[in-house]
Amino acid sequence: MDEAVFIIPVVFITPVLIVWVFQHFAAKKRLEAYKTIQVAIEKGQPVTPETMESMARLRSPIADLRWGIIFMAVAAGFASFATIVTFGHDSEGEDIRRALYGIASFPAFIGLAFLGLHFFANESKRR
């Protein structure tokens, strides 16, 4: 059998599956937080605005910074891999290097977006 029969569906299904897994567990985490608040209200516990704010956030204030650093590291890994693999090759190696640099640009821009969110969103919260 031809390998392309398996590779093409995997290339398109894997990113969808990864996004679905992250969204599934994020929704599960939110549901648990809402259940906790519901149980506290049912038992007559006072729910302060600070408690509601901390439960609504569900993320660490530095989560965007962490994700930004991770995505930038992935991009740097792809870029260094492209440089190492194609070192000393001819024009075919140059095409491969350009393709891998292109792939590295996607996590780099996502990482830059997360870093921007961390610095600009948290700055507006401090004011």
PyMOL commands that set and color helices and strands:
alter all, ss='L'
color gray80, all
select helices_A, chain A and resi 4-42+49-57+63-85+91-126
alter helices_A, ss='H'
color red, helices_A
deselect
rebuild
show_as cartoon
